[in-house]
Amino acid sequence: MNLIACIDKHAARLTEAGVSFGHGTTNAFDEAAWLVMWRLGLPLDALDDHADQALTEAQQNEVAALIEQRISTRRPAAYLTHEAWLQGVPFYVDERAIVPRSFIAELIADASIDAWLSDQTSHALDLCTGNGSLAILAAMAWPEIQVDAIDLSADALAVARINLEKHGLQDRITLLHGDGLQPAGDRRYDLVLCNPPYVNSDSMSKLPAEYQAEPELALAGGADGMDFVRKLLNSIPDHLTTHGVLVLEIGNERVFFEAAFPQLEVAWMETSAGEDQVLLVTREALLKSNPTQGLTR
């Protein structure tokens, strides 16, 4: 059996088993290709170069065992390989942190956020940093800025520390442990990136096993998914510079967001998932918003 036939075989097996995707791949073929290539120690972007490579019986058995592990445990593939890729950058990941997949990464990579920055931009924050991927991508995209990264989970920050060392960014990124913006003290930021827990309680109850394998703390956002967001928008004006902006991911919760903050003017950002996953809001807009919506001046 050659490599491509092996991938096709196990893609069919994943489909038959009804596993769920969304942690780096969106379909059975890509998931099978990732796991097969990783198990064989081949570059993940070199499928065409190795498609006709013959596999030994031992290699086929190793691949089959990994695929069965993926099916029986329902753990995301990234937890099995301890690696996830975001905008072509590799990150270490394990069960202590959510698998990185934020659409904010796209906005960093394609320079969509750059128009909101200036030559005065010097400090950024990645709030709810998880494994540190957005903080690292920000530091790579804007080499002139310093980045703070906050998370409530000490376990997640331990994973982030591995990634800072992996990419040699310990001097550019400061990890802070605590709840929300509290660890920031009196710091003010020109840019805040935040992919918070935003999944509403009804959706949480229906999540596939692969998502349930991730830390609930990183996903659950309360009845309407906006519990963390309410606290954030209430306190963040005090942590933004005069021209500071917040880039906030809310996933599929736009309806709940707009119901919670009907008078808040935001800019919806275009991503591969459309224009309702990520928004940008300025400090000025936050201060102008109706205080009865939970925002303070």
Residue pairs with C-beta under 8 A, 6 or more apart in sequence:
1 9
1 54
1 55
1 60
2 51
2 52
2 53
2 54
2 55
3 36
3 40
3 42
3 47
3 50
3 51
3 52
3 53
3 55
4 47
4 51
4 52
6 36
6 55
6 60
6 63
7 29
7 32
7 33
7 36
7 47
8 29
8 32
10 32
10 35
10 36
10 63
10 64
10 67
11 28
11 29
11 31
11 32
11 33
12 28
13 32
13 67
13 71
14 28
14 31
14 32
14 67
14 70
14 71
15 28
17 71
19 28
19 31
19 70
19 71
19 74
19 210
20 74
20 208
20 209
20 210
20 211
21 27
21 28
21 30
21 31
21 210
22 101
22 210
22 211
23 76
23 77
23 78
23 84
23 99
23 101
23 210
24 34
24 76
24 77
24 78
24 84
24 85
24 99
24 101
25 31
25 34
25 77
31 70
31 77
32 67
33 44
33 47
34 44
34 77
34 81
35 63
35 66
35 67
35 70
35 77
35 80
35 81
36 63
36 67
37 43
37 44
37 46
37 47
37 50
38 44
38 81
38 83
39 59
39 62
39 63
39 66
40 55
40 59
40 62
40 63
42 50
44 85
55 63
66 80
69 75
69 80
70 77
70 80
73 213
74 208
74 209
74 210
74 213
75 95
75 210
75 213
76 99
76 210
76 213
76 214
78 84
78 93
78 99
79 93
79 94
79 95
79 99
79 213
82 92
82 93
82 94
83 90
83 91
83 92
83 93
84 90
84 91
84 93
84 99
84 100
84 101
84 131
84 133
85 91
86 100
86 101
86 102
86 105
86 133
86 137
87 105
87 106
87 108
87 109
87 137
89 133
89 136
89 137
89 140
89 167
90 166
91 100
91 131
91 132
91 133
91 136
91 163
91 166
92 131
92 159
92 162
92 163
92 166
93 99
93 100
93 131
93 159
94 159
95 213
95 214
95 215
96 153
96 155
96 156
96 158
96 159
96 215
97 130
97 131
97 153
97 155
97 156
97 159
97 160
97 215
97 218
98 130
98 131
98 156
98 214
98 215
98 218
98 219
99 214
100 130
100 131
100 133
100 134
102 133
102 134
102 195
102 249
103 249
103 271
103 272
103 273
103 277
103 278
104 134
104 193
104 195
104 247
104 249
104 278
105 133
105 134
105 137
106 112
106 271
106 272
107 113
107 247
107 269
107 271
107 278
108 134
108 137
108 138
108 141
108 193
109 137
109 141
111 141
112 269
112 270
113 191
113 245
113 247
113 280
116 191
116 245
116 280
116 282
117 142
117 190
117 191
118 190
118 243
120 190
120 243
121 142
121 144
121 145
121 190
121 191
122 144
122 145
122 146
122 190
123 145
123 146
123 147
123 148
123 187
123 188
123 189
123 190
123 191
123 241
124 138
124 142
124 145
124 146
124 147
124 148
124 189
124 190
124 191
124 192
124 193
125 147
125 148
125 149
125 150
125 184
125 187
125 189
125 191
125 192
125 193
125 239
126 132
126 134
126 135
126 138
126 147
126 148
126 149
126 150
126 193
126 194
127 150
127 180
127 181
127 192
127 193
127 194
127 196
127 232
128 150
128 151
128 152
128 194
128 195
128 196
128 197
128 218
128 228
129 135
129 149
129 150
129 151
129 156
129 157
129 160
129 175
130 151
130 156
130 159
130 160
130 195
130 218
131 156
131 159
131 160
131 162
131 163
132 149
132 157
132 159
132 160
132 161
132 163
132 164
132 173
132 175
133 163
134 193
134 195
135 147
135 148
135 149
135 160
135 173
135 193
136 163
136 164
136 167
136 169
136 173
138 145
138 147
138 191
138 193
139 145
139 147
139 169
139 172
139 173
140 167
140 169
145 190
145 191
146 172
146 173
146 174
147 172
147 173
147 174
148 173
148 174
148 175
148 176
148 184
148 187
148 189
149 157
149 160
149 173
149 174
149 175
149 176
150 175
150 176
150 177
150 178
150 180
150 181
150 183
150 184
151 157
151 160
151 175
151 177
152 177
152 178
152 179
152 180
152 217
153 215
153 217
153 218
154 177
155 215
156 215
156 218
157 175
157 177
160 175
161 175
164 170
164 173
164 175
176 183
176 184
177 183
180 228
180 231
180 232
180 235
181 232
181 235
181 236
181 239
184 239
187 239
188 238
188 239
188 240
188 241
188 244
189 239
189 240
189 241
189 244
190 240
190 241
190 243
190 244
190 245
191 244
191 245
191 247
192 236
192 239
192 240
192 244
192 245
192 246
192 247
193 247
194 232
194 246
194 247
194 248
194 249
195 249
196 221
196 228
196 229
196 232
196 248
196 249
197 217
197 218
197 219
197 220
197 221
197 227
197 228
198 221
198 225
198 226
198 228
198 229
198 249
198 250
198 251
198 253
199 207
199 219
199 220
199 221
199 225
199 251
199 253
200 221
200 222
200 223
200 224
200 225
200 253
200 256
201 220
201 222
201 223
201 225
203 225
203 252
204 216
204 219
204 220
207 219
211 219
221 227
221 228
221 229
221 253
222 228
224 253
224 256
224 259
224 260
225 250
225 251
225 253
225 256
226 253
226 256
226 257
226 260
229 248
229 250
229 257
229 260
230 260
230 294
232 246
232 248
233 261
233 264
233 281
233 286
233 294
233 295
234 294
234 295
234 296
236 246
236 283
236 286
237 283
237 286
237 287
237 295
237 296
237 297
240 246
240 283
240 286
241 283
242 283
243 282
243 283
244 282
244 283
245 280
245 281
245 282
245 283
246 280
246 281
246 282
246 283
246 286
247 269
247 278
247 279
247 280
248 278
248 279
248 280
248 281
249 277
249 278
250 256
250 257
250 277
250 278
250 279
251 277
252 276
252 277
254 276
254 277
257 279
260 293
260 294
261 289
261 293
261 294
261 295
262 293
263 289
263 290
263 293
264 281
264 285
264 286
264 289
264 293
264 295
265 281
265 285
265 288
265 289
266 279
266 280
266 281
266 285
267 279
267 280
267 281
268 275
268 276
268 278
268 279
269 275
269 277
269 278
269 279
269 280
271 277
271 278
286 295
287 295
287 297
289 295
291 297
